[in-house]
Amino acid sequence: DERIRSLEADTRKAASKIETLDYRITVTEQSTTSTAGAIRELQSLVSQQAGDIKVVREILQRIEAGQRGGVER
């Protein structure tokens, strides 16, 4: 009888740990999904900035070329 009570107590502890582990895994999965979304958004923003920088560089090169052309005349 005592062994059965001990086994029941151990089973309850194990079940509690499994529930806690299940919760922790769920939270980790949600966090991972959120992090992946944030990384995708960051990649998109960096890509947009790279495009903007390229356009600004081209504009500056044209301005510089125009200024050089005006000085040479």
N, C-alpha and C positions, 0 to 999 in steps of 0.2 A: 504494500500500500504506500509506504514511504517512497519507494522507487518510482511509482507512478506519479506521485505528486511532484517529485523532483524532475521527472521527464516533462510533465506538463508545464512546469515553471520554465524549464530550458526551452521548450517549444514556444512559449509565449515570448520569451526574450528574443529568440531567433526570428519570429514573425515580426516583432517590433523593429528589429534591425533591417529586415527585408523591406518593410514599409518605408523606413527612413532612407534606405538605399534607393528605392524606387523613386521617391520624391527628389532626392539629390540628383539622380540621373535625369529626371524630367527637367529640373531647373537648369542643369548643365546643357541639355539639348536646346532649351529655349535661349539660353545665353549664347550658345554657339551660332544658332540661327540669326540672332540679333547682330552678333559680331560680323558674321558673313555679309549681312545686308549693309552694315556700316562700311565694310571694306569695299564692297561693290560701289557704293555711293562715293566714297573717297576716290576710287579709281576713276570714276566718271568725272569728278571735279578736276582731278589732276590732268586728265586728258583734255578737258575743256580749256584749262589754263595753258596747257602746252600749245593748243591751237591759237589761243589769244596771243601768246607770246610770239608765235611765228608771224602772225599778222602784224603785230606792233613792230617787229624786227624789219619786215618788208616795208612798212610805211616809213620807218626811220631811214632805211637804205635809200628809198626814193627821195626823201627830203634831203639827205646828204648829197645825193647825186645831183639834185636840182640846185643846191647851194654851190657845189663845185662847178657846175655848168654856168651859173650866174657869175661866179668870180672869174672864170676864164674868159668870158666875153669882153 
